[in-house]
């Protein structure tokens, strides 16, 4: 069966962002810079320090990311990374950590279906939280 993994672009802030997410979620983080790749000779020198590909994997969380993309960034609000948490304690902990330096869109509140909230993190990525 196919697996869907979010792939995020950070345009120069990938290492910082992925270190931030690793601090929150834990797991194994791998980063490959363009200058360390077999394709480095096909890339301009000014791109050699950019992250060509990164992968954070731990437990049920998996995120891939890069500094490099074929188009310029245009952050929007049409895609959210949904975190479905085990309960109130976990959802509050993750919400608080991801909101540091970011902007809360919908504070965590208890609704008829459980806890819900949303935010834009310090890297412009949108997160949605839910817990029963």
SVG drawing of the C-alpha trace seen along z (x, -y; Angstrom):
<svg xmlns="http://www.w3.org/2000/svg" viewBox="-20 -35 52 37">
<polyline fill="none" stroke="black" stroke-width="0.4" points="0.0,0.0 1.2,-3.5 2.3,-5.8 1.8,-9.6 4.6,-11.6 4.6,-15.4 7.5,-17.1 8.2,-20.6 10.3,-23.3 12.1,-25.9 14.3,-27.9 17.4,-28.2 16.0,-27.3 15.6,-23.5 18.3,-22.6 16.8,-25.0 13.3,-23.7 14.1,-20.0 16.2,-20.4 13.2,-22.2 10.8,-19.4 13.3,-16.7 13.5,-18.4 9.7,-18.2 9.0,-14.8 12.3,-13.0 13.4,-10.3 16.2,-10.0 17.1,-13.0 19.2,-12.7 20.3,-15.7 22.0,-15.7 23.5,-19.0 23.8,-19.7 27.6,-20.1 27.9,-16.6 25.9,-14.9 27.0,-13.1 25.2,-15.9 27.3,-18.8 29.2,-19.4 26.0,-20.1 25.0,-22.8 26.2,-26.3 28.6,-26.8 26.1,-29.1 23.7,-26.1 26.2,-23.7 25.3,-24.5 21.6,-24.1 19.8,-21.0 19.0,-18.8 17.0,-16.3 16.2,-15.6 14.1,-13.0 12.9,-12.9 11.4,-9.6 10.4,-8.5 7.4,-6.5 4.4,-7.4 5.8,-10.8 7.6,-11.2 8.5,-14.4 10.7,-15.1 12.1,-18.5 14.5,-20.5 15.8,-24.0 15.6,-23.4 12.5,-23.4 11.8,-24.3 9.7,-27.3 9.9,-30.2 7.9,-29.8 4.4,-31.1 3.2,-30.0 -0.5,-29.5 -3.1,-28.2 -4.6,-25.4 -2.5,-22.6 -2.2,-21.6 -0.1,-19.0 -2.6,-17.2 -1.4,-15.8 -3.9,-13.4 -2.9,-13.0 -3.6,-10.4 -5.1,-12.8 -5.2,-16.3 -1.7,-16.1 0.0,-15.2 -2.0,-17.7 -1.2,-20.6 2.5,-19.7 2.8,-19.6 0.6,-22.6 2.7,-24.7 6.0,-23.6 5.0,-24.2 3.5,-27.5 6.7,-29.0 7.7,-31.8 4.6,-31.2 1.0,-32.4 -2.0,-30.6 -4.9,-30.5 -7.4,-28.6 -6.5,-28.2 -6.8,-24.6 -10.4,-24.2 -12.6,-21.3 -15.3,-20.6 -18.0,-17.9 -15.5,-15.6 -12.5,-16.3 -9.7,-18.8 -9.0,-20.9 -6.6,-23.8 -4.5,-25.1 -1.4,-27.3 1.2,-28.6 4.7,-27.7 7.7,-30.0 8.6,-28.5 5.2,-29.4 3.9,-25.8 0.3,-25.2 -0.6,-22.6 -3.9,-21.2 -4.3,-19.4 -6.9,-16.9 -7.3,-14.7 -10.1,-12.8"/>
</svg>
